[in-house]
Amino acid sequence: MSVIKLTNQNFEEEVLKSNIPVLVDFWAEWCNPCKMMAPTVDTIGEELKDKIKVAKINIDEAPEIAEQYGVMSIPTFKLFKNGQETASTVGVQDKNELIRNLGL
């Protein structure tokens, strides 16, 4: 399963209306820590594809959504269940730490 690219147009459908939990990676093209985390996020998406959906949103392309969810630093990772944010963590972390911090 590939990582879903989120936009202002599909955020509600892909995240808020999802019937399975969604891990959202808030990132930007210019963010080196975000680039460092990309393979980790991809791996989590592959390993947990039967349990969660993994999506990325570029905060430069969707600043309203980043602002709505209080994203102040990137990379920020948020877990959504039934349309509600249930967990959040910020910064570079290894795969197991990220999974643990989000309660996956």
Contact map, one row per residue, 1 for C-alpha under 8 A:
11100000000000000000000000000000000000000000110010000000000000000000000000000000000000000000000000000000
11110000000000000000000000000000000000000100110000000100000000000000000000000000000000000000000000000000
11111000000000000000000000000000000000000100100000001111000000000000000000000000000000000000000000000000
01111100000000000000000000000000000000000000000000000111000000000000000000000000000000000000000000000000
00111110000000000000000000000000000000000000000000000011100000000000000000000000000000000000000000000000
00011111111001000000000000000000000000000000000000000011110000000000000000000000000000000000000000000000
00001111111000000000000000000000000000000000000000000000110011000000000000000000000000000000000000000000
00000111111000000000000000000000000000000000000000000000000001001000000000000000000000000000000000000000
00000111111100000000000000000000000000000000000000000000000000000000000000000000000000000000000000000000
00000111111111000000000000000000000000000000000000000000000000000000000000000000000000000000000000000000
00000111111111110000000000000000000000000000000000000000000000000000000000000000000000000000000000000000
00000000111111111000000000000000000000000000000000000000000000000000000000000000000000000000000000000000
00000000011111111100000000000000000000000000000000000000000000000000000000000000000000000000000000000000
00000100011111111100000000000000000000000000000000000000000000000000000000000000000000000000000000000000
00000000001111111100010000000000000000000000000000000000000000000000000000000001001000000000000000000000
00000000001111111100000000000000000000000000000000000000000000000000000000000001111100000000000000000000
00000000000111111110000000000000000000000000000000000000000000000000000000000000011000000000000000000000
00000000000011111111110000000000000000000000000000000000000000000000000000000000111000000000000000000000
00000000000000001111100000000000000000000000000000000000000000000000000000000000110000000000000000000000
00000000000000000111110000000000000000000000000000111000000000000000000000000000110000000000000000000000
00000000000000000111111000000000000000000000000000111000000000000000000000000011110000000000000000000000
00000000000000100101111100000000000000000000000000011110000000000000000000000011100000000000000000000000
00000000000000000000111110000000000000000000000000011110000000000000000000001111000000000000000000000000
00000000000000000000011111000000000000000000000000000111100000000000000000001111000000000000000000000000
00000000000000000000001111100000000000001000000000000111100000000000000000111100000000000000000000000000
00000000000000000000000111110000000000000000000000000001111000000100001001111000000000000000000000000000
00000000000000000000000011111010010000000000000000000001111000000000000001110000000000000000000000000000
00000000000000000000000001111110010000000000000000000000011100000000000001100000000000000000000000000000
00000000000000000000000000111110011000000000000000000000010000000000000000000000000000000000000000000000
00000000000000000000000000011111000000000000000000000000000000000000000000000000000000000000000000000000
00000000000000000000000000111111111000000000000000000000000000000000000001100000000000000000000000000000
00000000000000000000000000000111111100000000000000000000000000000000000000000000000000000000000000000000
00000000000000000000000000000011111110000000000000000000000000000000000001100000000000000011000000000000
00000000000000000000000000111011111111000000000000000000000000000000000001100000000000000001000000000000
00000000000000000000000000001011111111100000000000000000000000000000000000000000000000000000000000000000
00000000000000000000000000000001111111110000000000000000000000000000000000000000000000000001000000000000
00000000000000000000000000000000111111111000000000000000000000000000000000100000000000000001100000000000
00000000000000000000000000000000011111111100000000000000000000000000000000000000000000000000000000000000
00000000000000000000000000000000001111111110000000000000000000000000000000000000000000000000000000000000
00000000000000000000000000000000000111111111000000000000000000000000000000000000000000000000011000000000
00000000000000000000000010000000000011111111100000000100000000000000000000000000000000000000001000000000
01100000000000000000000000000000000001111111110000000100000000000000000000000000000000000000000000000000
00000000000000000000000000000000000000111111111000000000000000000000000000000000000000000000000000000000
00000000000000000000000000000000000000011111111110000100000000000000000000000000000000000000001000100000
11100000000000000000000000000000000000001111111110011100000000000000000000000000000000000000000000000000
11000000000000000000000000000000000000000111111110000000000000000000000000000000000000000000000000000000
00000000000000000000000000000000000000000011111110000000000000000000000000000000000000000000000000000000
00000000000000000000000000000000000000000001111111110000000000000000000000000000000000000000000000000000
10000000000000000000000000000000000000000001111111111000000000000000000000000000000000000000000000000000
00000000000000000000000000000000000000000000000111110000000000000000000000000000000000000000000000000000
00000000000000000001100000000000000000000000000111111000000000000000000000000000000000000000000000000000
00000000000000000001111000000000000000000000100111111100000000000000000000000000000000000000000000000000
00100000000000000001111000000000000000000000100010111110000000000000000000000000000000000000000000000000
01110000000000000000011110000000000000001101100000011111000000000000000000000000000000000000000000000000
00111100000000000000011110000000000000000000000000001111100000000000000000000000000000000000000000000000
00111100000000000000000111100000000000000000000000000111110000000000000000000000000000000000000000000000
00001110000000000000000111100000000000000000000000000011111011000000000000000000000000000000000000000000
00000110000000000000000001111000000000000000000000000001111111000000000000000000000000000000000000000000
00000000000000000000000001110000000000000000000000000000111111101100000000000000000000000000000000000000
00000000000000000000000000010000000000000000000000000000011111100000000000000000000000000000000000000000
00000010000000000000000000000000000000000000000000000000111111100000000000000000000000000000000000000000
00000011000000000000000000000000000000000000000000000000111111111100000000000000000000000000000000000000
00000000000000000000000000000000000000000000000000000000001111111110000000000000000000000000000000000000
00000000000000000000000000000000000000000000000000000000000001111111000000000000000000000000000000000000
00000001000000000000000000000000000000000000000000000000001001111111100000000000000000000000000000000000
00000000000000000000000001000000000000000000000000000000001001111111111000000000000000000000000000000000
00000000000000000000000000000000000000000000000000000000000000111111111100000000000000000000000000000000
00000000000000000000000000000000000000000000000000000000000000011111111000000000000000000000000000000000
00000000000000000000000000000000000000000000000000000000000000001111111000000000000000000000000000000000
00000000000000000000000000000000000000000000000000000000000000000111111100000000000000000000000000000000
00000000000000000000000001000000000000000000000000000000000000000111111111010000000000000000000000000000
00000000000000000000000000000000000000000000000000000000000000000010011111000000000000000000000000000000
00000000000000000000000000000000000000000000000000000000000000000000001111110000000000000110000000000000
00000000000000000000000001110010110000000000000000000000000000000000001111110000000000000110000000000000
00000000000000000000000011110010110010000000000000000000000000000000000011111000000000000111000000000000
00000000000000000000000011100000000000000000000000000000000000000000001011111100000000011110000000000000
00000000000000000000001111000000000000000000000000000000000000000000000000111110000000011100000000000000
00000000000000000000001110000000000000000000000000000000000000000000000000011111000011111000000000000100
00000000000000000000111100000000000000000000000000000000000000000000000000001111100011110000000000000100
00000000000000110000111100000000000000000000000000000000000000000000000000000111111111100000000000000000
00000000000000010111110000000000000000000000000000000000000000000000000000000011111111000000000000000000
00000000000000011111100000000000000000000000000000000000000000000000000000000001111100000000000000000000
00000000000000111100000000000000000000000000000000000000000000000000000000000001111110000000000000000000
00000000000000010000000000000000000000000000000000000000000000000000000000000001111111000000000000000000
00000000000000000000000000000000000000000000000000000000000000000000000000000111101111110000000000000000
00000000000000000000000000000000000000000000000000000000000000000000000000000111100111110000000000000000
00000000000000000000000000000000000000000000000000000000000000000000000000000111000011111000000000001110
00000000000000000000000000000000000000000000000000000000000000000000000000011110000011111100000000001100
00000000000000000000000000000000000000000000000000000000000000000000000000011100000000111110000001001100
00000000000000000000000000000000000000000000000000000000000000000000000011111000000000011111000000000000
00000000000000000000000000000000100000000000000000000000000000000000000011110000000000001111100000000000
00000000000000000000000000000000110110000000000000000000000000000000000000100000000000000111110000000000
00000000000000000000000000000000000010000000000000000000000000000000000000000000000000000011111011000000
00000000000000000000000000000000000000010000000000000000000000000000000000000000000000000001111111000000
00000000000000000000000000000000000000011001000000000000000000000000000000000000000000000000111111100000
00000000000000000000000000000000000000000000000000000000000000000000000000000000000000000000011111110000
00000000000000000000000000000000000000000000000000000000000000000000000000000000000000000000111111111000
00000000000000000000000000000000000000000000000000000000000000000000000000000000000000001000111111111100
00000000000000000000000000000000000000000001000000000000000000000000000000000000000000000000001111111111
00000000000000000000000000000000000000000000000000000000000000000000000000000000000000000000000111111111
00000000000000000000000000000000000000000000000000000000000000000000000000000000000000111000000011111111
00000000000000000000000000000000000000000000000000000000000000000000000000000110000000111000000001111111
00000000000000000000000000000000000000000000000000000000000000000000000000000000000000100000000000111111
00000000000000000000000000000000000000000000000000000000000000000000000000000000000000000000000000111111
